[in-house]
């Protein structure tokens, strides 16, 4: 038994020696800082070497002439380095041992050199362990060093220690954003209006989806009293109201968005019947019955023009009616192409062009009907507007097509592509050729533009944004105008785009 005990004792001594030698050989990752620690009793500085610590505030390195160090198993930092990095003020008493007063927002921290007691808003707090604020010096500077965790946590920071790199990470608290509230969404039967009550003035983002009007209020949230779904009966304008709160996944630049969707009756459209007014108290959506302007629908087989001397442009909003086109995140392609096309029409009409639309509303038109409509009108150009999709959800960009055998079509497509890129800043996916039916069957220069990829969330959100739709429309209208300005007017009337059925058909549904 004695022999076994002796062997265990020898093993213990050997292990202690090995551990001692490994500790003695340990070098901190950041090395040591040589300095002197001031002693108030003897008024002398004790020279020593202390492990150096890296210090980061929200990922940004904090640097000073005197670095953070470990003293008495505590990370100590220059008082001004952390305090002033957070926008705090440091005041000093005139006599030694000097009191340091840190004022940050509504908090006052009083620290005394060589004292283990601090005062936070007058309340006594003990510093960790036996550490005290202490004056440290190197050959260049001196600074009062304070325990980083104590000061930082009082100032609302999270403190994280990385033992592998001897680094302290200070993390600021996330700012609490106070969102304005939507207190009520009400249908006013007498005036057939919608009243959206807000506690401050909103800047709504309006999206015309044909049979729906989407009203997004960035940095607003719905109040607890707002119903998520309201069915409306007996209204000429609305069939229901739907409301929901969204986080920043809807608009990445906003933390929250209140969305209100007005489902419209079959004969109502935002363009023809609704107006939106915003005040500090809320938003009013006013309904005006149609006056039979003739803009709601257009007979595809009997087109007419207002000014025989002006150029005639046919705008073709892709899909419509039972042909939804691509569908992503509950959004139909047909509900993007129509509002953009209507904006293009408005711009061209204002510039003096004859503008015909293959559809003014959510109605169905076959591809042949669209082409026949443009041919019967003897249009100068035909422009079809679509939104793209791809299995690669990261893919974005704008592209414009013309028929492979068209003589003048490439000029039209190029003018539109260049102008839309200039107004939107979109990614250029080029001018391309394709044997689409509306390009093949029309007898005038024709172009088909894909304004973005619905399969990419960011670009889909852009295409739903009213201001971005305006920029797309401005680009398309300007591209058409640039095309005519470049001397293509006469050529436009004599383009020999073939009705060629021998070319291979694409797989796209526009074939």
C-alpha positions as CSV (number, residue, x, y, z in Angstrom):
1,X,0.0,0.0,0.0
2,X,2.8,2.4,0.9
3,X,4.5,1.7,-2.4
4,X,1.2,2.6,-4.3
5,X,0.8,5.8,-2.3
6,X,4.4,6.8,-3.0
7,X,3.9,6.3,-6.7
8,X,0.8,8.4,-6.7
9,X,2.6,11.2,-4.8
10,X,5.4,11.1,-7.4
11,X,2.9,11.3,-10.2
12,X,1.2,14.2,-8.6
13,X,4.5,16.1,-8.2
14,X,5.4,15.4,-11.9
15,X,2.0,16.6,-13.1
16,X,2.3,19.8,-11.0
17,X,5.8,20.5,-12.5
18,X,4.5,19.9,-16.0
19,X,1.5,22.2,-15.5
20,X,3.7,24.8,-13.9
21,X,6.2,24.8,-16.8
22,X,3.3,25.0,-19.3
23,X,1.8,28.0,-17.5
24,X,5.2,29.7,-17.3
25,X,5.6,29.2,-21.0
26,X,2.2,30.6,-21.9
27,X,2.2,33.8,-24.0
28,X,-1.1,35.7,-24.4
29,X,-2.2,36.0,-28.1
30,X,-1.7,39.8,-28.1
31,X,1.5,39.7,-26.0
32,X,2.2,42.0,-23.0
33,X,2.0,45.7,-22.4
34,X,4.8,47.2,-20.2
35,X,3.6,49.8,-17.8
36,X,3.6,51.0,-14.2
37,X,0.6,50.8,-11.8
38,X,0.4,53.8,-9.5
39,X,0.2,53.1,-5.8
40,X,-1.5,55.9,-3.8
41,X,-0.1,54.7,-0.5
42,X,3.6,54.9,-1.5
43,X,3.0,57.3,-4.5
44,X,5.2,55.0,-6.6
45,X,4.5,53.2,-9.8
46,X,5.0,49.4,-9.7
47,X,6.5,48.3,-13.1
48,X,4.8,45.3,-14.5
49,X,3.8,43.5,-17.8
50,X,0.1,42.8,-18.3
51,X,-1.6,40.8,-21.0
52,X,-2.9,43.0,-23.8
53,X,-6.6,42.8,-24.7
54,X,-8.2,43.7,-28.1
55,X,-11.4,45.8,-27.6
56,X,-14.2,46.0,-30.1
57,X,-17.4,48.1,-30.1
58,X,-20.1,46.7,-32.4
59,X,-17.3,45.0,-34.4
60,X,-15.2,48.2,-34.8
61,X,-11.8,48.1,-33.0
62,X,-11.3,50.6,-30.2
63,X,-7.7,51.9,-30.0
64,X,-5.9,54.2,-27.6
65,X,-2.3,55.1,-26.7
66,X,-2.7,52.9,-23.6
67,X,-4.4,49.5,-24.6
68,X,-6.8,47.4,-22.6
69,X,-5.0,45.0,-20.2
70,X,-5.8,42.2,-17.7
71,X,-5.1,43.2,-14.1
72,X,-6.2,41.1,-11.1
73,X,-8.1,38.8,-13.5
74,X,-10.2,41.7,-14.7
75,X,-10.1,43.5,-18.1
76,X,-9.2,47.2,-17.5
77,X,-9.6,49.9,-20.1
78,X,-8.9,53.6,-20.3
79,X,-12.0,55.4,-18.9
80,X,-12.2,57.8,-21.8
81,X,-11.9,55.2,-24.5
82,X,-15.1,53.4,-23.7
83,X,-17.1,56.3,-22.3
84,X,-16.5,58.7,-25.1
85,X,-16.9,56.1,-27.7
86,X,-20.5,55.8,-26.5
87,X,-21.1,59.5,-26.4
88,X,-20.7,59.9,-22.6
89,X,-19.0,62.8,-20.8
90,X,-16.2,62.3,-18.3
91,X,-15.6,64.9,-15.6
92,X,-12.7,64.8,-13.0
93,X,-12.4,66.2,-9.5
94,X,-9.4,68.5,-9.0
95,X,-7.7,66.7,-6.1
96,X,-6.2,63.3,-5.6
97,X,-7.3,60.6,-5.3
98,X,-9.3,61.9,-8.2
99,X,-13.0,61.1,-8.6
100,X,-14.2,60.3,-12.2
101,X,-17.8,61.1,-13.1
102,X,-19.2,59.5,-16.2
103,X,-22.5,61.0,-17.4
104,X,-24.4,58.9,-20.0
105,X,-28.0,59.8,-20.9
106,X,-29.8,59.7,-17.5
107,X,-27.1,57.7,-15.7
108,X,-24.2,59.1,-13.6
109,X,-21.4,56.8,-12.5
110,X,-19.0,58.0,-9.9
111,X,-15.7,56.2,-9.6
112,X,-12.8,56.9,-7.1
113,X,-9.3,55.8,-7.8
114,X,-8.1,53.1,-5.2
115,X,-11.7,52.6,-4.0
116,X,-13.7,49.4,-4.6
117,X,-17.0,51.2,-4.3
118,X,-18.7,53.0,-7.1
119,X,-21.9,55.1,-7.1
120,X,-24.6,54.7,-9.8
121,X,-27.1,57.6,-9.6
122,X,-26.1,57.9,-6.0
123,X,-26.5,54.2,-5.2
124,X,-23.4,52.4,-3.9
125,X,-22.2,49.4,-6.0
126,X,-19.1,47.2,-5.3
127,X,-16.7,46.6,-8.2
128,X,-15.9,43.0,-9.0
129,X,-13.4,41.2,-6.9
130,X,-10.7,43.3,-5.3
131,X,-10.2,45.6,-8.4
132,X,-10.3,49.3,-8.1
133,X,-10.0,52.1,-10.7
134,X,-6.2,52.6,-11.0
135,X,-3.8,55.0,-12.7
136,X,-1.5,53.2,-15.2
137,X,1.4,54.7,-17.2
138,X,3.7,53.8,-20.0
139,X,6.5,55.8,-21.4
140,X,4.2,58.1,-23.3
141,X,0.8,58.5,-21.6
142,X,-1.1,57.7,-18.4
143,X,-4.8,56.9,-18.0
144,X,-7.2,55.9,-15.3
145,X,-8.2,52.3,-16.0
146,X,-11.6,51.0,-15.0
147,X,-13.2,47.5,-15.2
148,X,-14.8,47.2,-18.6
149,X,-17.6,44.9,-17.7
150,X,-18.8,47.0,-14.8
151,X,-19.0,50.2,-16.7
152,X,-20.2,48.7,-20.0
153,X,-23.1,46.8,-18.5
154,X,-24.3,49.8,-16.6
155,X,-24.3,51.7,-19.9
156,X,-26.5,49.0,-21.5
157,X,-23.9,47.1,-23.5
158,X,-23.5,43.4,-23.8
159,X,-20.0,42.2,-23.0
160,X,-18.5,39.1,-24.6
161,X,-15.1,37.6,-23.9
162,X,-13.1,35.5,-26.5
163,X,-10.5,33.6,-24.5
164,X,-8.8,32.3,-27.7
165,X,-7.9,35.8,-29.0
166,X,-8.0,37.7,-25.7
167,X,-10.7,40.0,-27.2
168,X,-13.6,41.8,-25.5
169,X,-16.6,42.5,-27.7
170,X,-19.0,45.3,-26.7
171,X,-22.4,45.1,-28.3
172,X,-24.8,48.1,-28.2
173,X,-28.4,47.3,-27.6
174,X,-30.7,47.4,-30.6
175,X,-32.6,50.6,-30.9
176,X,-36.3,50.2,-30.2
177,X,-38.2,51.7,-33.1
178,X,-41.6,53.1,-32.2
179,X,-44.0,52.6,-35.1
180,X,-47.0,54.8,-35.8
181,X,-50.3,53.0,-35.5
182,X,-53.2,52.6,-37.9
183,X,-56.1,52.9,-35.5
184,X,-59.0,52.2,-37.8
185,X,-59.9,51.1,-41.3
186,X,-63.5,51.9,-42.0
187,X,-65.9,51.6,-44.9
188,X,-68.2,54.7,-45.2
189,X,-71.3,53.4,-46.9
190,X,-72.8,56.8,-47.6
191,X,-70.0,58.0,-49.7
192,X,-68.6,54.6,-50.6
193,X,-65.2,55.8,-49.3
194,X,-62.5,54.0,-47.2
195,X,-61.1,55.9,-44.2
196,X,-57.8,54.8,-42.8
197,X,-57.1,56.6,-39.5
198,X,-53.4,57.1,-38.6
199,X,-51.8,58.7,-35.6
200,X,-49.3,60.6,-37.9
201,X,-49.1,61.4,-41.6
202,X,-48.3,58.4,-43.7
203,X,-46.5,58.2,-47.0
204,X,-48.4,55.3,-48.7
205,X,-47.0,53.1,-51.4
206,X,-49.9,52.3,-53.8
207,X,-49.9,49.2,-56.0
208,X,-52.6,48.9,-58.7
209,X,-53.3,45.2,-59.2
210,X,-56.3,45.6,-61.4
211,X,-59.0,44.0,-59.2
212,X,-57.2,45.1,-56.0
213,X,-55.6,48.2,-54.7
214,X,-52.7,47.6,-52.3
215,X,-51.9,50.4,-49.8
216,X,-48.6,49.9,-47.9
217,X,-47.8,52.2,-45.0
218,X,-44.1,51.9,-44.2
219,X,-43.2,52.3,-40.5
220,X,-46.8,51.8,-39.5
221,X,-48.5,48.9,-37.6
222,X,-52.1,48.0,-37.3
223,X,-53.7,48.7,-34.0
224,X,-55.4,46.0,-32.0
225,X,-58.8,47.2,-33.0
226,X,-58.3,46.9,-36.7
227,X,-60.0,43.9,-38.3
228,X,-57.8,41.7,-40.5
229,X,-60.8,41.0,-42.9
230,X,-64.0,42.9,-43.6
231,X,-66.6,41.8,-46.1
232,X,-68.5,44.7,-47.8
233,X,-71.9,44.2,-49.2
234,X,-74.0,46.5,-51.3
235,X,-71.0,48.6,-52.5
236,X,-70.4,49.5,-56.2
237,X,-66.7,49.8,-55.5
238,X,-65.4,47.4,-52.9
239,X,-66.1,43.7,-52.0
240,X,-63.8,43.4,-49.0
241,X,-60.9,44.9,-47.0
242,X,-57.9,42.9,-45.9
243,X,-55.3,44.1,-43.4
244,X,-52.0,42.7,-42.2
245,X,-48.8,43.6,-40.5
246,X,-45.5,42.8,-42.2
247,X,-41.9,42.9,-41.0
248,X,-38.9,44.0,-43.1
249,X,-39.3,41.1,-45.4
250,X,-41.8,43.2,-47.4
251,X,-39.6,46.3,-47.7
252,X,-36.0,45.7,-46.5
253,X,-35.5,49.4,-45.8
254,X,-38.4,49.6,-43.3
255,X,-38.7,47.7,-40.1
256,X,-42.4,47.2,-40.4
257,X,-45.2,47.9,-42.8
258,X,-49.0,47.9,-42.4
259,X,-50.6,46.6,-45.6
260,X,-54.3,47.3,-46.5
261,X,-55.8,45.6,-49.6
262,X,-59.0,46.8,-51.1
263,X,-60.7,44.1,-53.2
264,X,-62.6,45.9,-55.9
265,X,-65.8,45.0,-57.7
266,X,-65.6,43.9,-61.3
267,X,-66.4,47.3,-62.8
268,X,-64.1,49.3,-60.5
269,X,-60.5,50.2,-61.1
270,X,-58.0,52.4,-59.3
271,X,-57.2,54.2,-62.5
272,X,-60.7,55.2,-63.4
273,X,-62.6,55.3,-60.2
274,X,-60.5,55.9,-57.1
275,X,-58.6,58.8,-55.7
276,X,-56.4,58.8,-52.6
277,X,-55.8,61.8,-50.3
278,X,-53.4,61.8,-47.3
279,X,-53.5,64.1,-44.3
280,X,-52.0,64.0,-40.8
281,X,-55.1,62.3,-39.5
282,X,-55.4,59.6,-42.1
283,X,-56.0,58.5,-45.7
284,X,-59.2,58.8,-47.6
285,X,-59.9,56.6,-50.6
286,X,-62.8,58.2,-52.6
287,X,-64.9,56.4,-55.2
288,X,-66.2,58.1,-58.3
289,X,-68.6,56.1,-60.6
290,X,-67.4,55.7,-64.2
291,X,-68.7,58.3,-66.7
292,X,-68.5,56.0,-69.7
293,X,-65.2,57.4,-70.9
294,X,-64.6,54.4,-73.1
295,X,-61.2,53.7,-71.5
296,X,-62.3,50.7,-69.6
297,X,-62.2,48.3,-72.5
298,X,-61.3,48.5,-76.2
299,X,-62.7,46.4,-79.0
300,X,-59.7,44.5,-80.3
301,X,-61.0,44.2,-83.8
302,X,-62.2,47.8,-84.4
303,X,-59.3,50.1,-83.4
304,X,-59.4,53.8,-84.1
305,X,-57.0,56.7,-83.7
306,X,-57.6,60.3,-82.6
307,X,-55.1,62.0,-84.9
308,X,-54.3,60.4,-88.2
309,X,-51.2,62.6,-88.6
310,X,-49.6,61.3,-85.3
311,X,-47.7,58.1,-84.8
312,X,-49.8,55.2,-83.5
313,X,-48.4,53.0,-80.7
314,X,-50.0,49.8,-79.5
315,X,-49.2,48.9,-75.9
316,X,-49.8,45.3,-75.0
317,X,-50.0,44.5,-71.3
318,X,-48.9,40.9,-71.1
319,X,-51.5,38.3,-70.0
320,X,-54.8,39.3,-68.4
321,X,-58.1,37.6,-67.5
322,X,-57.7,33.8,-67.2
323,X,-54.0,34.1,-68.3
324,X,-52.3,35.2,-65.0
325,X,-48.7,34.8,-66.3
326,X,-46.0,34.1,-63.7
327,X,-47.2,33.9,-60.1
328,X,-44.8,34.6,-57.2
329,X,-45.6,35.4,-53.5
330,X,-49.3,35.6,-54.4
331,X,-48.7,38.2,-57.1
332,X,-49.8,37.7,-60.7
333,X,-47.7,38.9,-63.6
334,X,-50.9,40.3,-65.3
335,X,-51.3,42.6,-62.3
336,X,-47.9,44.1,-62.8
337,X,-48.0,44.5,-66.5
338,X,-51.3,46.4,-66.6
339,X,-50.5,49.3,-64.3
340,X,-47.1,49.8,-66.0
341,X,-48.7,49.7,-69.4
342,X,-51.4,52.3,-68.3
343,X,-48.6,54.6,-67.1
344,X,-46.8,54.2,-70.5
345,X,-50.1,55.1,-72.3
346,X,-50.6,58.2,-70.2
347,X,-47.1,59.4,-70.9
348,X,-47.3,58.8,-74.7
349,X,-50.8,60.4,-74.9
350,X,-49.4,63.5,-73.1
351,X,-46.7,63.6,-75.8
352,X,-49.1,63.6,-78.7
353,X,-49.1,60.0,-79.8
354,X,-52.1,57.9,-80.7
355,X,-52.1,55.1,-78.1
356,X,-54.1,51.9,-78.3
357,X,-54.1,49.2,-75.7
358,X,-54.8,45.6,-76.3
359,X,-56.5,45.6,-72.9
360,X,-57.4,48.4,-70.5
361,X,-58.5,46.1,-67.7
362,X,-58.2,42.5,-66.5
363,X,-59.6,41.0,-69.6
364,X,-58.5,38.1,-71.7
365,X,-57.0,38.5,-75.2
366,X,-55.5,35.7,-77.3
367,X,-52.0,36.3,-78.8
368,X,-53.6,36.3,-82.3
369,X,-56.2,38.9,-81.2
370,X,-53.4,41.2,-79.9
371,X,-51.5,40.9,-83.2
372,X,-54.6,41.3,-85.3
373,X,-55.6,44.4,-83.3
374,X,-52.3,46.1,-84.0
375,X,-52.3,45.1,-87.6
376,X,-55.8,46.4,-88.1
377,X,-54.8,49.8,-86.6
378,X,-51.9,50.0,-89.0
379,X,-49.8,50.9,-85.9
380,X,-46.3,52.3,-86.3
381,X,-44.9,50.2,-83.4
382,X,-46.1,47.5,-81.1
383,X,-44.7,47.1,-77.6
384,X,-45.6,44.2,-75.3
385,X,-44.8,44.5,-71.6
386,X,-44.0,41.4,-69.4
387,X,-42.3,40.3,-66.2
388,X,-39.9,37.5,-66.2
389,X,-39.2,34.4,-63.9
390,X,-36.4,31.9,-63.5
391,X,-35.6,29.0,-61.3
392,X,-32.5,30.9,-60.1
393,X,-34.1,33.2,-57.5
394,X,-31.0,35.4,-57.4
395,X,-31.3,36.4,-61.1
396,X,-32.3,40.0,-61.8
397,X,-32.4,42.3,-64.8
398,X,-34.2,43.8,-67.8
399,X,-34.2,42.4,-71.3
400,X,-36.0,43.3,-74.5
401,X,-36.8,41.0,-77.4
402,X,-37.4,41.5,-81.2
403,X,-38.2,39.0,-83.9
404,X,-35.2,37.3,-85.5
405,X,-36.2,38.3,-89.0
406,X,-37.4,41.9,-88.3
407,X,-35.4,44.7,-90.1
408,X,-36.4,47.6,-87.8
409,X,-37.4,45.7,-84.7
410,X,-33.8,45.6,-83.3
411,X,-33.6,49.5,-83.3
412,X,-36.9,49.7,-81.4
413,X,-35.9,47.1,-78.9
414,X,-32.5,48.7,-78.4
415,X,-34.0,52.2,-77.9
416,X,-36.4,50.8,-75.3
417,X,-33.8,48.7,-73.5
418,X,-31.3,51.6,-73.2
419,X,-33.9,54.1,-72.0
420,X,-35.4,51.8,-69.3
421,X,-31.9,51.0,-68.0
422,X,-31.3,54.8,-67.7
423,X,-34.4,55.5,-65.8
424,X,-34.4,52.5,-63.5
425,X,-30.7,51.7,-63.0
426,X,-31.6,48.0,-63.6
427,X,-29.2,45.2,-64.6
428,X,-28.7,45.0,-68.3
429,X,-29.6,41.5,-69.6
430,X,-29.4,42.6,-73.2
431,X,-31.4,42.9,-76.4
432,X,-32.3,39.5,-77.6
433,X,-34.2,37.7,-80.4
434,X,-37.2,35.4,-80.0
435,X,-39.9,33.9,-82.1
436,X,-42.8,35.1,-79.9
437,X,-46.2,35.2,-81.5
438,X,-46.8,38.9,-80.9
439,X,-43.5,39.6,-82.5
440,X,-44.0,37.1,-85.4
441,X,-47.6,38.0,-86.3
442,X,-47.4,41.8,-86.2
443,X,-46.5,43.6,-89.4
444,X,-44.9,46.6,-87.8
445,X,-41.7,46.9,-85.7
446,X,-42.4,45.2,-82.5
447,X,-40.6,44.7,-79.2
448,X,-41.3,42.7,-76.0
449,X,-39.7,43.9,-72.8
450,X,-39.3,41.8,-69.6
451,X,-39.1,44.5,-66.9
452,X,-37.7,42.3,-64.2
453,X,-37.7,38.9,-62.5
454,X,-40.7,38.1,-60.3
455,X,-38.8,35.1,-59.0
456,X,-36.4,37.4,-57.3
457,X,-38.0,38.9,-54.1
458,X,-36.1,42.2,-54.3
459,X,-37.0,42.8,-57.9
460,X,-40.6,41.7,-57.4
461,X,-41.0,44.3,-54.6
462,X,-39.6,46.9,-56.9
463,X,-42.0,46.1,-59.7
464,X,-44.9,46.5,-57.2
465,X,-43.6,49.9,-56.1
466,X,-45.6,52.8,-57.7
467,X,-42.6,55.1,-58.0
468,X,-40.5,52.3,-59.7
469,X,-43.3,51.5,-62.1
470,X,-43.3,55.2,-63.0
471,X,-39.6,55.0,-63.8
472,X,-40.1,51.9,-66.0
473,X,-42.9,53.6,-67.8
474,X,-40.8,56.7,-68.3
475,X,-38.1,54.6,-69.8
476,X,-40.4,52.7,-72.2
477,X,-42.1,56.0,-73.4
478,X,-38.7,57.7,-73.8
479,X,-37.3,54.7,-75.7
480,X,-40.3,54.8,-78.1
481,X,-39.7,58.5,-78.6
482,X,-36.0,58.0,-79.1
483,X,-36.8,55.4,-81.7
484,X,-38.9,57.8,-83.8
485,X,-36.4,60.7,-83.2
486,X,-33.6,58.6,-84.7
487,X,-35.3,58.7,-88.1
488,X,-37.2,55.4,-88.0
489,X,-40.6,56.8,-88.6
490,X,-40.8,56.0,-92.3
491,X,-39.1,52.7,-91.9
492,X,-41.6,51.9,-89.2
493,X,-44.5,52.0,-91.7
494,X,-42.6,49.7,-94.2
495,X,-41.0,47.1,-91.9
496,X,-41.2,43.6,-93.4
497,X,-41.5,41.6,-90.2
498,X,-42.7,38.2,-91.5
499,X,-45.5,36.0,-90.4
500,X,-43.0,33.2,-90.5
501,X,-44.3,29.9,-89.3
502,X,-41.2,27.9,-90.2
503,X,-39.0,29.2,-87.4
504,X,-39.0,26.9,-84.2
505,X,-41.5,28.0,-81.6
506,X,-40.2,28.9,-78.1
507,X,-41.6,27.2,-75.0
508,X,-42.7,30.4,-73.4
509,X,-46.5,30.9,-73.2
510,X,-46.2,33.9,-75.5
511,X,-45.4,31.6,-78.4
